[in-house]
Amino acid sequence: LRCCLEPLNAADQLRLARAGLRGSALGRPDVACNAEVPGWLKKWAALTLEFVELERQLLPGELQALPPPLTQSEADATAAALGVELNRLQNIVISLDKAKYCLGQAGQCRGPPLVLMSDAEVAAYLWNGERSVARRAVRAAAAAMLAQQEANLVLAAATPYDFERAAEQLQHSQPLLAALLAQLGQEVEGAAAARQALTHVVARLRHMDVALGGGHTRAADVLQLYAATQVWFAANRSYISFTSPPVQLHADMISMHGGLDSSSLDKSKAARRSASGGAPAARPSSGAGAAGGPTATAAGSSSLDGASLDASHAAPGGGAAAAAAAAAATRRCGLLP
């Protein structure tokens, strides 16, 4: 929600640059096939990186503070924290690539995916609307408490007048429920008034719970959460759905994931290494991600390559431990044999 409401600032830009997230991951305005992402998506990446940086700072101390035999040395804890950071960076780039694929569809909305609800919208959702939280709760209570004919009267109520009429008819047989229905017959103005009215419903339900021997506790608890919620937002309905074309997989990739025995897997690895020059790649590239076949395509091949560059940039001079952690993180994503 913050990335949808807060603008991108200088600190965010600095954090993105420090992590190595540039044109490959964030797109470029001059490249049609890798268009620049909107500001809210950059903000999302920056806010996520803020957590990644904090985790990298705190994780070594937490690992060293674990009780034996789980405790780790300073070197091991630092290497583990680096591996976690590199994995986080790679996942951020993958997520950005997926978002770019969605935003790149013809006619697609590029606005923030979440929007704040207006005061009137919140009031309608909690109280005034035909399917408001309050009305649905009271209808459910009526269905559980009343005979079918009386329950149908409440379930069919759609206007304040309908609820007042139902309250009058149930005033003698179900006075507690009638009081709730009468309250629903009064519209409120604004979100604050809707939350206050919902709090009154909670109090009445708890009173009914005591007077009638239970049955409304869980409903009252849920309504209490609704009444206490201060910030309300909704999904941006301007986004359009689409169907992606089938993903093409190289035959070698299919056989690898089909359960080859160890000898066949070793032969497959040796063949790929021989084809690439006799030695495994030090880090993934677009060629390595394609698993040796021209038919393996992915929308994010360039961004995945950018993730490797970004990860290398994030920890210059990391030494053998950094290289090992980076290779381990890359191997987990299936980019190295």
KEKE-3310 file (N, C-alpha, C; in steps of 0.2 Angstrom, whole numbers, plus 5000, padded with zeros to 4 digits):
npx = (5004:5010:5019:5010:5005:5015:5027:5041:5057:5073:5081:5076:5080:5093:5095:5090:5100:5112:5109:5111:5100:5095:5094:5092:5084:5074:5069:5070:5067:5070:5070:5060:5056:5059:5052:5052:5048:5033:5033:5027:5031:5044:5046:5040:5050:5061:5057:5056:5069:5074:5070:5078:5091:5091:5089:5101:5110:5106:5105:5117:5121:5110:5111:5123:5119:5111:5107:5119:5118:5116:5122:5132:5149:5157:5161:5154:5141:5141:5143:5132:5122:5125:5122:5108:5104:5108:5099:5087:5089:5089:5076:5068:5071:5066:5052:5050:5052:5041:5030:5033:5030:5016:5012:5016:5007:4995:4986:4985:4983:4993:4993:4994:4991:4983:4971:4966:4951:4937:4929:4915:4914:4919:4910:4898:4903:4904:4892:4881:4878:4870:4875:4882:4894:4888:4874:4875:4880:4869:4859:4863:4863:4849:4844:4849:4842:4828:4812:4808:4799:4799:4813:4815:4809:4818:4829:4825:4825:4830:4831:4832:4819:4813:4820:4816:4802:4803:4809:4798:4789:4795:4797:4790:4792:4806:4815:4828:4835:4826:4830:4842:4839:4831:4841:4849:4841:4844:4854:4871:4883:4899:4915:4919:4907:4901:4910:4908:4894:4895:4902:4892:4883:4891:4891:4878:4877:4885:4878:4866:4872:4875:4862:4855:4861:4873:4881:4884:4896:4908:4904:4903:4916:4923:4916:4921:4934:4933:4927:4937:4947:4956:4962:4957:4957:4956:4957:4964:4953:4955:4964:4967:4963:4973:4979:4993:5005:5009:5022:5038:5048:5064:5069:5079:5078:5066:5068:5078:5070:5062:5066:5079:5092:5107:5118:5114:5111:5124:5130:5123:5126:5139:5139:5133:5143:5154:5149:5149:5162:5170:5170:5161:5150:5154:5145:5127:5120:5111:5113:5116:5104:5095:5097:5104:5097:5089:5075:5071:5062:5060:5052:5060:5073:5084:5083:5085:5099:5103:5101:5111:5122:5118:5119:5132:5137:5132:5140:5155:5171:5169:5176:5180:5170:5159:5158:5155:5143:5135:5135:5129:5116:5112:5112:5102:5091:5091:5099:5112:5121)
npy = (4994:5006:5008:5012:5024:5033:5044:5041:5044:5053:5045:5032:5030:5030:5019:5009:5010:5007:4993:4989:4988:4993:4998:4985:4978:4987:4992:5003:5019:5020:5008:4998:4984:4982:4991:5005:5004:5009:5022:5018:5004:5005:5011:5000:4991:4998:4999:4986:4982:4990:4982:4971:4976:4979:4966:4960:4967:4963:4949:4942:4943:4938:4924:4921:4922:4911:4896:4883:4867:4876:4888:4900:4904:4920:4922:4912:4916:4928:4925:4917:4927:4935:4926:4925:4938:4939:4930:4936:4947:4942:4936:4948:4954:4944:4945:4958:4957:4948:4957:4967:4960:4958:4972:4976:4971:4974:4988:4988:4993:5004:5010:5012:4996:4996:5006:5019:5019:5030:5041:5039:5027:5018:5019:5014:5001:4996:4999:5006:5000:4988:4975:4977:4975:4976:4973:4960:4953:4954:4948:4935:4932:4933:4922:4912:4912:4914:4907:4900:4908:4921:4923:4925:4937:4946:4943:4947:4961:4976:4990:5005:5007:4994:4987:4993:4990:4976:4976:4981:4970:4960:4964:4960:4946:4944:4954:4959:4956:4964:4977:4978:4977:4989:4998:4996:5002:5015:5026:5031:5044:5045:5037:5036:5037:5025:5015:5018:5015:5001:4997:4998:4988:4977:4977:4975:4962:4955:4956:4949:4937:4934:4934:4925:4913:4911:4909:4920:4924:4923:4930:4943:4945:4946:4957:4966:4968:4973:4985:4992:4994:5006:5010:5009:5000:4996:4985:4990:4991:4993:4985:4973:4956:4943:4930:4921:4916:4898:4891:4887:4873:4866:4850:4845:4851:4846:4832:4833:4837:4826:4816:4809:4797:4796:4794:4797:4810:4815:4813:4822:4834:4834:4835:4847:4856:4853:4858:4871:4875:4867:4871:4875:4889:4904:4912:4915:4917:4924:4914:4903:4902:4897:4884:4877:4877:4884:4886:4888:4900:4915:4928:4936:4934:4944:4952:4942:4940:4953:4952:4944:4952:4963:4957:4954:4967:4971:4966:4969:4962:4951:4939:4922:4916:4924:4921:4908:4908:4916:4907:4896:4902:4905:4892:4886:4892:4885:4889:4886:4871)
npz = (5000:5004:4993:4983:4987:4992:4985:4974:4981:4984:4993:4990:4977:4978:4986:4977:4967:4974:4976:4964:4955:4940:4923:4917:4926:4930:4918:4903:4896:4883:4877:4869:4871:4884:4893:4904:4921:4930:4943:4955:4956:4956:4968:4976:4975:4981:4994:4998:4997:5007:5018:5015:5017:5031:5036:5032:5040:5053:5054:5055:5068:5075:5071:5077:5090:5093:5102:5106:5097:5087:5085:5076:5069:5067:5054:5047:5049:5043:5030:5028:5029:5018:5008:5010:5007:4993:4988:4990:4983:4970:4969:4970:4957:4949:4952:4948:4935:4931:4934:4925:4913:4914:4915:4902:4893:4879:4880:4894:4911:4920:4932:4950:4959:4970:4978:4989:4998:4997:5009:5008:5002:5011:5021:5014:5012:5025:5031:5025:5012:5001:5003:5014:5028:5040:5037:5032:5043:5052:5045:5044:5058:5060:5051:5058:5070:5068:5063:5047:5039:5046:5045:5031:5029:5035:5027:5015:5016:5010:5010:5021:5025:5024:5034:5045:5045:5047:5059:5067:5066:5073:5085:5097:5098:5096:5103:5105:5093:5085:5089:5083:5070:5068:5070:5059:5050:5049:5040:5039:5039:5032:5036:5049:5057:5052:5057:5071:5072:5069:5080:5090:5085:5088:5102:5105:5099:5108:5120:5116:5115:5128:5134:5127:5128:5120:5104:5096:5097:5089:5078:5083:5087:5074:5068:5077:5073:5060:5064:5071:5061:5053:5040:5024:5009:4991:4977:4962:4949:4936:4929:4916:4911:4904:4893:4893:4880:4876:4886:4880:4881:4882:4876:4884:4896:4900:4902:4912:4923:4924:4931:4930:4932:4942:4934:4921:4923:4926:4914:4906:4911:4909:4895:4892:4898:4890:4878:4881:4882:4890:4904:4919:4920:4928:4933:4931:4915:4900:4891:4899:4906:4897:4895:4886:4874:4860:4860:4872:4880:4890:4898:4906:4904:4901:4913:4923:4920:4923:4937:4941:4938:4946:4959:4960:4960:4972:4982:4981:4980:4989:4991:4993:5001:4998:4985:4985:4992:4983:4971:4977:4979:4966:4961:4967:4961:4949:4939:4937:4933)
capx = (5000:5014:5022:5005:5003:5021:5031:5048:5061:5080:5083:5074:5084:5100:5095:5090:5107:5116:5108:5112:5094:5096:5089:5090:5078:5069:5067:5073:5063:5072:5070:5053:5055:5060:5050:5053:5042:5031:5036:5025:5034:5051:5045:5040:5057:5065:5054:5058:5077:5075:5070:5084:5097:5090:5090:5108:5113:5104:5105:5123:5120:5105:5114:5128:5116:5108:5110:5122:5123:5114:5126:5137:5154:5156:5162:5149:5135:5141:5142:5124:5118:5126:5118:5101:5103:5108:5093:5082:5089:5087:5069:5066:5072:5061:5046:5050:5051:5034:5026:5034:5027:5009:5011:5018:5001:4992:4980:4986:4983:5000:4993:4995:4987:4979:4969:4962:4944:4934:4925:4908:4915:4920:4903:4894:4905:4903:4885:4875:4877:4865:4879:4887:4896:4883:4868:4876:4880:4862:4855:4866:4860:4842:4844:4850:4838:4821:4809:4809:4795:4802:4820:4814:4807:4824:4834:4823:4825:4835:4831:4831:4812:4812:4823:4812:4796:4805:4810:4792:4786:4799:4798:4788:4795:4813:4816:4835:4836:4822:4834:4848:4836:4830:4848:4851:4836:4847:4860:4876:4888:4906:4918:4920:4901:4900:4914:4905:4888:4897:4904:4886:4881:4895:4889:4871:4878:4887:4872:4862:4876:4873:4855:4852:4865:4879:4880:4886:4903:4913:4902:4905:4924:4925:4914:4925:4940:4930:4925:4943:4951:4956:4964:4953:4959:4953:4961:4962:4949:4956:4968:4964:4966:4976:4981:5000:5006:5012:5029:5042:5053:5069:5069:5084:5075:5060:5071:5081:5065:5058:5068:5085:5096:5113:5123:5112:5112:5131:5132:5119:5130:5146:5138:5132:5149:5158:5146:5150:5169:5173:5170:5155:5150:5155:5138:5122:5119:5106:5114:5115:5097:5092:5098:5108:5093:5086:5068:5069:5061:5058:5052:5064:5080:5088:5083:5089:5106:5104:5101:5118:5126:5117:5121:5140:5139:5130:5145:5161:5177:5167:5180:5178:5164:5154:5157:5152:5136:5132:5134:5123:5110:5111:5111:5095:5086:5091:5103:5118:5120)
capy = (5000:5012:5010:5015:5030:5037:5045:5039:5049:5052:5039:5026:5030:5028:5012:5005:5010:5003:4986:4987:4988:4998:4997:4978:4976:4992:4994:5009:5022:5020:5001:4996:4977:4982:4998:5007:5002:5015:5024:5014:4998:5006:5012:4994:4988:5001:4997:4979:4983:4993:4977:4967:4979:4978:4959:4959:4970:4960:4942:4938:4943:4933:4918:4920:4921:4905:4891:4877:4867:4880:4894:4900:4908:4926:4921:4908:4920:4933:4921:4915:4933:4937:4921:4927:4944:4938:4926:4941:4952:4938:4936:4955:4955:4940:4948:4964:4954:4946:4963:4970:4956:4960:4979:4976:4969:4979:4991:4987:4999:5005:5013:5007:4991:4997:5013:5021:5020:5036:5041:5037:5020:5014:5019:5010:4994:4994:5000:5009:4997:4983:4970:4979:4971:4975:4970:4953:4950:4954:4943:4929:4931:4931:4916:4906:4913:4914:4902:4902:4914:4927:4925:4927:4944:4950:4942:4951:4968:4979:4997:5006:5006:4987:4985:4996:4986:4970:4977:4981:4964:4956:4968:4956:4939:4944:4961:4960:4956:4969:4983:4978:4979:4996:5002:4996:5006:5022:5027:5035:5048:5044:5031:5036:5035:5018:5011:5018:5011:4994:4995:4997:4981:4972:4977:4971:4955:4952:4956:4944:4931:4932:4933:4919:4907:4910:4908:4926:4927:4924:4936:4949:4946:4948:4964:4971:4969:4978:4992:4994:4995:5013:5012:5004:5001:4991:4983:4994:4987:4995:4980:4968:4950:4941:4923:4920:4910:4893:4892:4882:4870:4862:4843:4843:4853:4841:4826:4834:4837:4820:4811:4806:4794:4800:4793:4800:4817:4817:4814:4828:4840:4834:4837:4854:4859:4852:4863:4878:4876:4863:4873:4878:4896:4907:4915:4913:4922:4922:4907:4897:4901:4894:4877:4875:4876:4890:4886:4889:4907:4918:4936:4939:4932:4949:4954:4937:4941:4959:4950:4942:4958:4967:4954:4955:4974:4972:4964:4969:4959:4947:4933:4915:4915:4927:4918:4902:4910:4918:4901:4892:4905:4904:4885:4885:4894:4881:4893:4882:4863)
capz = (5000:5004:4986:4979:4990:4993:4979:4974:4983:4983:4996:4986:4971:4981:4988:4971:4964:4979:4975:4957:4951:4935:4917:4916:4930:4930:4911:4901:4892:4876:4874:4868:4873:4891:4895:4911:4925:4933:4949:4961:4956:4959:4976:4979:4975:4986:5001:4999:4998:5014:5023:5014:5020:5038:5037:5031:5045:5059:5053:5058:5076:5077:5070:5082:5097:5093:5107:5103:5092:5081:5084:5070:5070:5064:5047:5044:5050:5038:5024:5027:5028:5011:5004:5010:5003:4986:4986:4990:4977:4964:4969:4968:4950:4946:4953:4944:4928:4931:4934:4918:4908:4915:4913:4895:4889:4876:4884:4901:4916:4923:4938:4956:4960:4976:4979:4995:4997:4999:5015:5007:5000:5017:5024:5011:5013:5032:5034:5020:5006:5001:5005:5019:5033:5046:5035:5031:5049:5055:5041:5046:5064:5059:5048:5064:5076:5067:5059:5040:5037:5049:5043:5025:5030:5036:5022:5009:5017:5006:5011:5028:5027:5025:5040:5051:5045:5050:5067:5070:5066:5077:5092:5103:5098:5096:5104:5104:5086:5082:5090:5078:5063:5068:5070:5052:5046:5049:5037:5042:5035:5033:5038:5056:5059:5051:5062:5077:5072:5069:5087:5093:5083:5092:5109:5105:5098:5114:5124:5114:5117:5136:5135:5123:5129:5116:5097:5092:5100:5084:5073:5086:5087:5068:5067:5081:5069:5055:5067:5073:5055:5051:5034:5020:5002:4987:4971:4956:4944:4929:4926:4912:4911:4898:4893:4890:4876:4880:4887:4876:4885:4878:4878:4889:4902:4902:4904:4918:4928:4924:4936:4927:4937:4943:4929:4915:4924:4925:4906:4903:4914:4905:4888:4892:4900:4884:4873:4883:4882:4895:4911:4920:4920:4935:4935:4926:4909:4896:4888:4904:4908:4891:4896:4880:4868:4857:4860:4879:4881:4896:4897:4910:4903:4902:4920:4927:4919:4927:4944:4942:4938:4952:4965:4960:4962:4979:4987:4978:4984:4994:4992:4992:5004:4994:4978:4986:4993:4977:4967:4980:4978:4959:4959:4970:4956:4943:4933:4936:4934)
cpx = (5004:5017:5016:5003:5009:5025:5038:5053:5069:5083:5082:5078:5091:5100:5094:5097:5112:5115:5109:5106:5094:5091:5087:5084:5072:5066:5070:5068:5064:5072:5062:5051:5056:5058:5051:5047:5040:5034:5034:5029:5041:5051:5044:5046:5061:5063:5056:5065:5078:5075:5076:5090:5097:5092:5097:5112:5112:5105:5111:5123:5115:5107:5119:5125:5112:5111:5114:5117:5121:5118:5131:5143:5153:5156:5156:5142:5135:5140:5135:5120:5119:5122:5111:5100:5103:5102:5087:5082:5087:5079:5065:5066:5067:5054:5045:5048:5044:5029:5027:5030:5019:5008:5012:5012:4998:4986:4980:4986:4990:4999:4994:4990:4982:4977:4965:4955:4942:4930:4918:4908:4915:4913:4898:4896:4904:4896:4880:4873:4873:4869:4884:4889:4891:4877:4869:4877:4873:4858:4857:4863:4853:4840:4845:4845:4830:4818:4809:4806:4798:4809:4819:4812:4813:4829:4832:4823:4831:4836:4830:4823:4810:4814:4818:4805:4798:4806:4803:4788:4789:4800:4796:4791:4803:4816:4823:4837:4832:4826:4839:4845:4834:4836:4850:4847:4839:4853:4865:4880:4895:4908:4918:4913:4899:4904:4910:4898:4889:4899:4897:4883:4885:4893:4882:4872:4880:4882:4867:4865:4875:4866:4852:4856:4870:4876:4882:4893:4908:4911:4904:4912:4926:4922:4918:4932:4938:4930:4932:4948:4951:4958:4960:4955:4956:4958:4959:4959:4950:4961:4964:4967:4969:4978:4988:5000:5009:5019:5033:5047:5058:5068:5073:5082:5070:5063:5074:5076:5060:5060:5074:5088:5102:5117:5121:5112:5119:5133:5129:5123:5136:5145:5137:5139:5154:5156:5148:5158:5173:5173:5164:5155:5151:5149:5134:5122:5113:5107:5113:5108:5093:5093:5100:5103:5090:5079:5066:5068:5058:5058:5057:5071:5085:5088:5086:5096:5108:5105:5108:5123:5125:5119:5129:5141:5137:5136:5152:5167:5175:5171:5177:5171:5158:5153:5153:5144:5132:5130:5129:5117:5107:5109:5104:5090:5086:5095:5109:5117:5123)
cpy = (5006:5014:5013:5022:5035:5038:5042:5045:5048:5046:5033:5025:5028:5021:5007:5004:5006:4995:4984:4986:4994:4996:4990:4976:4980:4995:5001:5012:5022:5013:4999:4989:4977:4989:4999:5006:5009:5016:5020:5007:4999:5007:5005:4990:4991:4999:4990:4978:4985:4987:4972:4969:4978:4971:4957:4961:4966:4953:4939:4938:4938:4926:4916:4919:4915:4900:4886:4871:4872:4886:4894:4905:4915:4926:4917:4912:4925:4930:4919:4921:4935:4932:4923:4933:4943:4934:4931:4945:4948:4938:4943:4956:4950:4943:4954:4962:4952:4952:4967:4967:4958:4967:4980:4974:4975:4982:4991:4993:4999:5009:5009:5002:4991:5004:5013:5021:5027:5035:5037:5029:5016:5014:5014:5002:4992:4994:5001:5004:4991:4976:4972:4974:4970:4972:4962:4949:4949:4949:4936:4927:4929:4924:4910:4907:4912:4908:4905:4908:4921:4929:4927:4935:4948:4949:4946:4958:4971:4987:4999:5005:4998:4984:4987:4992:4979:4970:4977:4975:4959:4959:4964:4949:4939:4952:4963:4961:4962:4976:4983:4980:4986:5000:5002:5000:5013:5022:5032:5039:5047:5038:5030:5034:5028:5014:5012:5014:5003:4992:4994:4990:4976:4971:4974:4964:4951:4951:4950:4937:4929:4930:4927:4913:4905:4909:4914:4928:4928:4929:4942:4951:4949:4955:4969:4973:4974:4985:4995:4996:5002:5014:5006:5006:4995:4990:4988:4990:4988:4990:4975:4962:4948:4934:4923:4915:4904:4894:4886:4880:4866:4855:4841:4845:4848:4835:4827:4834:4831:4815:4806:4802:4797:4800:4797:4808:4819:4818:4820:4834:4840:4837:4844:4858:4859:4857:4870:4880:4872:4865:4876:4885:4898:4909:4914:4919:4920:4915:4902:4896:4897:4887:4874:4874:4883:4891:4888:4897:4909:4925:4939:4937:4938:4952:4949:4938:4948:4957:4948:4947:4962:4964:4954:4962:4975:4970:4963:4966:4955:4941:4927:4913:4918:4924:4911:4903:4912:4912:4897:4895:4904:4897:4883:4887:4890:4884:4890:4875:4861)
cpz = (5000:4997:4982:4981:4990:4987:4980:4976:4982:4986:4993:4980:4973:4983:4982:4967:4968:4978:4968:4953:4946:4929:4916:4920:4930:4923:4910:4896:4885:4873:4875:4871:4881:4894:4902:4915:4928:4940:4955:4961:4958:4966:4979:4980:4980:4993:5003:5000:5005:5019:5022:5017:5028:5040:5037:5037:5052:5059:5056:5065:5078:5076:5075:5089:5098:5098:5103:5102:5086:5080:5079:5072:5066:5056:5044:5044:5045:5031:5023:5026:5021:5007:5004:5006:4996:4984:4986:4984:4970:4963:4968:4961:4947:4946:4949:4937:4926:4930:4927:4913:4908:4913:4905:4890:4885:4880:4891:4905:4919:4930:4944:4957:4965:4976:4986:4994:5000:5006:5014:5005:5006:5021:5021:5012:5020:5034:5029:5014:5007:5004:5010:5024:5038:5043:5034:5038:5052:5051:5043:5053:5064:5056:5054:5069:5075:5063:5052:5037:5039:5046:5035:5024:5031:5030:5015:5010:5013:5007:5018:5030:5028:5032:5046:5051:5048:5057:5070:5071:5071:5084:5098:5104:5099:5097:5103:5097:5082:5083:5085:5072:5063:5067:5062:5047:5046:5046:5040:5037:5037:5037:5046:5059:5058:5056:5069:5078:5072:5076:5091:5091:5087:5099:5109:5104:5105:5120:5123:5116:5124:5137:5132:5124:5124:5108:5093:5094:5094:5079:5077:5086:5080:5066:5071:5077:5063:5058:5069:5067:5053:5044:5029:5012:4998:4981:4966:4950:4937:4925:4922:4912:4905:4899:4889:4885:4879:4880:4883:4880:4881:4881:4884:4896:4905:4905:4911:4924:4928:4928:4933:4933:4937:4937:4923:4916:4924:4918:4904:4905:4910:4898:4888:4894:4894:4879:4875:4884:4887:4902:4913:4921:4927:4938:4930:4921:4905:4893:4893:4906:4903:4891:4889:4874:4866:4858:4867:4880:4887:4895:4901:4910:4904:4909:4924:4926:4923:4934:4945:4943:4944:4958:4965:4962:4969:4984:4983:4983:4990:4995:4991:4995:5001:4988:4979:4988:4987:4972:4970:4979:4971:4958:4962:4965:4950:4938:4932:4937:4941)
residu = (LEU:ARG:CYS:CYS:LEU:GLU:PRO:LEU:ASN:ALA:ALA:ASP:GLN:LEU:ARG:LEU:ALA:ARG:ALA:GLY:LEU:ARG:GLY:SER:ALA:LEU:GLY:ARG:PRO:ASP:VAL:ALA:CYS:ASN:ALA:GLU:VAL:PRO:GLY:TRP:LEU:LYS:LYS:TRP:ALA:ALA:LEU:THR:LEU:GLU:PHE:VAL:GLU:LEU:GLU:ARG:GLN:LEU:LEU:PRO:GLY:GLU:LEU:GLN:ALA:LEU:PRO:PRO:PRO:LEU:THR:GLN:SER:GLU:ALA:ASP:ALA:THR:ALA:ALA:ALA:LEU:GLY:VAL:GLU:LEU:ASN:ARG:LEU:GLN:ASN:ILE:VAL:ILE:SER:LEU:ASP:LYS:ALA:LYS:TYR:CYS:LEU:GLY:GLN:ALA:GLY:GLN:CYS:ARG:GLY:PRO:PRO:LEU:VAL:LEU:MET:SER:ASP:ALA:GLU:VAL:ALA:ALA:TYR:LEU:TRP:ASN:GLY:GLU:ARG:SER:VAL:ALA:ARG:ARG:ALA:VAL:ARG:ALA:ALA:ALA:ALA:ALA:MET:LEU:ALA:GLN:GLN:GLU:ALA:ASN:LEU:VAL:LEU:ALA:ALA:ALA:THR:PRO:TYR:ASP:PHE:GLU:ARG:ALA:ALA:GLU:GLN:LEU:GLN:HIS:SER:GLN:PRO:LEU:LEU:ALA:ALA:LEU:LEU:ALA:GLN:LEU:GLY:GLN:GLU:VAL:GLU:GLY:ALA:ALA:ALA:ALA:ARG:GLN:ALA:LEU:THR:HIS:VAL:VAL:ALA:ARG:LEU:ARG:HIS:MET:ASP:VAL:ALA:LEU:GLY:GLY:GLY:HIS:THR:ARG:ALA:ALA:ASP:VAL:LEU:GLN:LEU:TYR:ALA:ALA:THR:GLN:VAL:TRP:PHE:ALA:ALA:ASN:ARG:SER:TYR:ILE:SER:PHE:THR:SER:PRO:PRO:VAL:GLN:LEU:HIS:ALA:ASP:MET:ILE:SER:MET:HIS:GLY:GLY:LEU:ASP:SER:SER:SER:LEU:ASP:LYS:SER:LYS:ALA:ALA:ARG:ARG:SER:ALA:SER:GLY:GLY:ALA:PRO:ALA:ALA:ARG:PRO:SER:SER:GLY:ALA:GLY:ALA:ALA:GLY:GLY:PRO:THR:ALA:THR:ALA:ALA:GLY:SER:SER:SER:LEU:ASP:GLY:ALA:SER:LEU:ASP:ALA:SER:HIS:ALA:ALA:PRO:GLY:GLY:GLY:ALA:ALA:ALA:ALA:ALA:ALA:ALA:ALA:ALA:ALA:THR:ARG:ARG:CYS:GLY:LEU:LEU:PRO)
# end
